[in-house]
Amino acid sequence: MRKALVMLLCLLLLDGIVVPAGVARAAERTLLFDGMGAYPRLIRIEHGGLLRDGRILASITSRDANGHFTPIFESLDEGRTFTKVGEVRDPAGALGMCCGTLYELPQRIGRLRAGTLLWAASYRQQAGPSRRIGIRIWASRDLGRSWTFLAEPVRSHNHDGVWEPEFTIDAGGNLWMHYADETEAPQHAQVLNRIASTDGITWGTKQRTMAIPPHRVRPGMPIVRTLPDGRYYFAYEICNYRDRFCDPYFKISPDGANFGDPKAPGTRVDTATGKHFQHAQTITLFPGGPTGTRILMVGQIYVDRNGKPLPGNGRTLLANDHLGAGDWYEVPAPVRITKPYDNWCPNYSSTLLPVDGGAGVLQIAADYTGGVCKAYFATGPAT
């Protein structure tokens, strides 16, 4: 009997049913929101004093009878459960909304104190032939419960779009918004531009970050993270470039304001055998590795060097322990998506966040369920 009990315990341990405290393990994915959910974002609240206690906030793009809007969710238990606490409902959402971002100010910008939340997205893409898409910014001073409109610093001057805003603060204390810009056709199908502000309300003129000839090449989907040494990791995809579809690339900026030659593609991300993501990459910094920083990346479609989807497509993250240098390696994805493909929903621009002191990775990813795009979350090991 004792031997049988020992064998049963061993089997339970091997099957992952019994897990020591503090060790993350993969879980079944959980629905975040009953309605439509796409383009998720995760942040941890860390700045600004009272109640800035490490709680996690999440956002998605959703839609109801009144148009597109953004539900805001909160987790007080390291991403095990989420509760809806607020929403951003811009009147322009009745004409469409896409590609939102959620950001916590780490320091005061004008009258916006540290800990203020910023939300920005592209609006009015469904406004018809005369549409003028704009990126509109909202702010919250109460952890996402209520929101006020700040500015629309970017609006297209033609039918083409401006997409995928991303905020960062440079070494000089300036707030920057990076975004993808289609309005410079026919010279460029799409470029990456940036625009700066000292108060979040008044913004300067756009500056070029990336523009790669010929016309069809499309850099897009910028993500910026501040490295522990004060430099800035700038991640993006480049579509229709050379022999690849939409590969992830990166550059490192010394100050968050300068990004080198806009025509230079930067460094391409793949494994030692050429495995890589196609489309919609995002990256997040985790503790770990010899430098103390591990970078985890998620992308939409996981393929081999020839662009063929791999068995791990929709189930894989990539990691790097040398601030992007050298080859990347595989890590299991907590949220499993069945055969994601080039489409705005399944595994498109998924989001990651370290939890449990960096031992675990929290992921939110979208997938079709009954023909509706919905957001799911789960936690797994970060290595």
Summary of the structure (lengths in Angstrom):
residues: 383
radius of gyration: 20.6
end to end distance: 37.1
largest distance: 78.1
contacts: 1320
relative contact order: 0.13
helix: 6%
strand: 46%
